[in-house]
Amino acid sequence: MADGSATPAELDSGEHIMIHVLIVVSWLGGAVQGATISTQEFSSAERCEAARLALIEYAKARSIEETLRPVCTQK
């Protein structure tokens, strides 16, 4: 798939595919609203890390990097 996640056909083919998940915790609404958590799956650690770094750069450009905690982990 275009987003780097495995298709069901790939998972059924017997190939061992390690899925990596980018977990983003943000406090954009402040402490009153609490944290927001979002996830995105990737087929490799490299793709996950590239997305994480792009998110950090985006946040820095808008001076909001302190409100984000992006982490890549294996699923």
Backbone as JSON, one array per atom type, in Angstrom:
{
  "sequence": "MADGSATPAELDSGEHIMIHVLIVVSWLGGAVQGATISTQEFSSAERCEAARLALIEYAKARSIEETLRPVCTQK",
  "N": [[0.84, -1.19, 0.0], [0.31, 2.36, -0.4], [0.86, 3.85, 1.88], [2.72, 2.39, 3.23], [1.89, 0.26, 4.74], [1.16, -3.25, 5.2], [-0.62, -5.32, 2.9], [-3.55, -7.46, 3.12], [-3.13, -9.67, 1.41], [-0.35, -9.79, 1.24], [0.25, -10.46, 3.86], [-0.9, -12.99, 4.02], [0.7, -14.47, 2.34], [2.73, -15.85, 3.48], [5.05, -14.54, 3.94], [7.15, -13.0, 6.31], [6.3, -10.15, 7.74], [7.28, -7.31, 9.34], [5.56, -5.03, 11.09], [5.67, -1.59, 11.75], [4.77, 0.95, 14.0], [3.88, 4.3, 14.16], [3.45, 6.25, 16.83], [1.8, 9.0, 18.0], [1.64, 11.32, 20.46], [-0.09, 14.06, 21.51], [-0.53, 17.3, 22.92], [-2.12, 19.36, 22.06], [-4.48, 20.64, 22.66], [-4.04, 21.46, 25.17], [-3.66, 20.98, 28.76], [-6.19, 20.87, 29.83], [-7.94, 19.61, 28.02], [-6.64, 17.24, 27.75], [-4.48, 14.57, 26.51], [-4.03, 13.72, 23.04], [-4.0, 10.86, 21.05], [-2.57, 9.37, 18.23], [-2.14, 6.97, 15.57], [-0.09, 5.39, 13.05], [0.6, 2.94, 10.63], [3.55, 1.35, 9.33], [5.64, -0.36, 6.92], [8.3, -0.7, 7.45], [11.05, 0.02, 9.66], [12.57, 2.15, 8.82], [10.86, 3.71, 7.19], [8.99, 4.45, 9.09], [10.57, 5.94, 10.87], [11.34, 8.01, 9.15], [8.88, 9.28, 8.75], [8.37, 10.08, 11.37], [10.47, 11.9, 11.82], [9.83, 13.82, 9.87], [7.42, 14.74, 10.89], [8.31, 15.93, 13.26], [9.92, 18.0, 12.19], [7.93, 19.47, 10.88], [6.44, 20.29, 13.1], [8.35, 21.84, 14.44], [8.66, 23.94, 12.62], [6.35, 25.27, 13.05], [6.51, 25.99, 15.63], [5.57, 24.23, 17.64], [6.71, 21.95, 18.68], [7.11, 21.13, 21.32], [4.74, 20.12, 22.15], [4.35, 17.66, 21.05], [4.92, 14.1, 21.0], [6.36, 11.95, 19.23], [6.77, 8.49, 18.52], [8.34, 5.6, 17.27], [7.51, 2.18, 17.05], [7.61, -1.43, 17.15], [5.0, -3.48, 15.93]],
  "CA": [[0.0, 0.0, 0.0], [1.08, 3.6, -0.53], [1.28, 4.37, 3.18], [3.75, 1.54, 3.79], [1.34, -0.85, 5.5], [1.04, -4.49, 4.45], [-1.96, -5.7, 2.48], [-3.88, -8.82, 3.59], [-2.5, -10.66, 0.53], [1.05, -9.9, 1.64], [0.3, -11.16, 5.14], [-1.28, -14.38, 3.79], [1.63, -15.13, 1.42], [3.74, -16.57, 4.23], [6.17, -13.65, 4.23], [7.13, -12.4, 7.64], [6.37, -8.7, 7.61], [7.28, -6.64, 10.62], [4.87, -3.74, 11.01], [6.09, -0.57, 12.71], [3.7, 1.9, 14.24], [4.24, 5.62, 14.65], [2.49, 6.69, 17.83], [1.98, 10.41, 18.26], [0.88, 11.85, 21.58], [-0.03, 15.51, 21.46], [-1.27, 18.07, 23.92], [-2.43, 20.59, 21.34], [-5.59, 21.3, 23.33], [-3.65, 21.82, 26.53], [-3.91, 20.01, 29.83], [-7.62, 20.8, 30.11], [-8.55, 18.61, 27.15], [-5.89, 16.01, 27.82], [-3.66, 14.17, 25.37], [-4.61, 13.07, 21.87], [-3.08, 9.83, 20.57], [-2.87, 8.87, 16.89], [-1.18, 5.96, 15.12], [0.03, 5.12, 11.61], [1.42, 1.76, 10.44], [4.54, 1.36, 8.25], [6.19, -1.69, 6.68], [9.7, -0.78, 7.85], [11.5, 0.99, 10.67], [13.08, 3.33, 8.12], [9.71, 4.54, 6.8], [8.41, 4.98, 10.33], [11.49, 6.97, 11.36], [11.25, 9.15, 8.24], [7.63, 9.97, 9.06], [8.55, 10.7, 12.68], [11.32, 13.08, 11.64], [9.06, 14.81, 9.11], [6.46, 15.32, 11.83], [9.06, 16.82, 14.15], [10.28, 19.19, 11.41], [6.7, 20.22, 10.69], [6.11, 20.91, 14.38], [9.35, 22.89, 14.69], [8.36, 25.07, 11.73], [5.19, 25.95, 13.6], [6.82, 26.23, 17.05], [4.72, 23.41, 18.51], [7.35, 20.66, 18.91], [7.01, 20.74, 22.72], [3.45, 19.49, 22.4], [4.28, 16.36, 20.37], [5.83, 13.02, 21.39], [6.24, 10.86, 18.26], [7.6, 7.32, 18.83], [8.17, 4.43, 16.41], [7.64, 0.91, 17.77], [7.17, -2.6, 16.4], [3.64, -3.92, 16.28]],
  "C": [[0.88, 1.24, 0.0], [1.58, 4.13, 0.8], [2.31, 3.47, 3.87], [3.21, 0.37, 4.59], [1.17, -2.07, 4.6], [-0.41, -4.75, 4.08], [-2.26, -7.09, 3.04], [-3.24, -9.9, 2.73], [-1.03, -10.86, 0.9], [1.18, -10.68, 2.95], [-0.01, -12.65, 4.98], [-0.25, -15.15, 2.96], [2.71, -15.92, 2.16], [4.96, -15.73, 4.53], [6.02, -13.12, 5.65], [7.34, -10.91, 7.49], [6.28, -8.08, 8.99], [6.66, -5.26, 10.44], [5.41, -2.83, 12.11], [5.0, 0.46, 12.82], [4.3, 3.2, 14.77], [3.12, 6.06, 15.58], [2.79, 8.15, 18.15], [1.05, 10.81, 19.4], [1.03, 13.36, 21.53], [-0.92, 16.12, 22.53], [-1.69, 19.4, 23.3], [-3.59, 21.34, 21.98], [-5.26, 21.73, 24.73], [-4.04, 20.76, 27.54], [-5.4, 19.84, 30.11], [-8.3, 19.72, 29.3], [-7.82, 17.27, 27.19], [-5.15, 15.7, 26.52], [-4.51, 13.55, 24.26], [-3.57, 12.08, 21.35], [-3.53, 9.4, 19.18], [-1.79, 7.87, 16.49], [-1.21, 5.85, 13.6], [0.96, 3.93, 11.45], [2.34, 1.91, 9.23], [5.15, -0.03, 8.13], [7.66, -1.81, 7.07], [10.01, 0.28, 8.9], [11.97, 2.27, 10.0], [11.95, 4.27, 7.71], [9.08, 5.2, 8.02], [9.27, 6.14, 10.85], [11.45, 8.21, 10.46], [9.98, 9.96, 8.5], [7.73, 10.7, 10.39], [9.37, 11.98, 12.56], [10.61, 14.19, 10.87], [8.04, 15.5, 10.01], [7.13, 16.29, 12.79], [9.44, 18.11, 13.43], [9.06, 20.08, 11.17], [6.33, 20.98, 11.97], [7.08, 22.04, 14.71], [9.06, 24.14, 13.86], [7.19, 25.89, 12.26], [5.32, 26.2, 15.1], [5.91, 25.45, 18.0], [5.38, 22.08, 18.89], [7.26, 20.19, 20.35], [5.72, 19.98, 23.02], [3.32, 18.11, 21.78], [5.29, 15.37, 20.94], [5.67, 11.88, 20.39], [7.24, 9.74, 18.56], [7.29, 6.23, 17.82], [8.37, 3.17, 17.24], [7.15, -0.22, 16.88], [5.79, -3.0, 16.88], [3.64, -5.41, 16.51]]
}
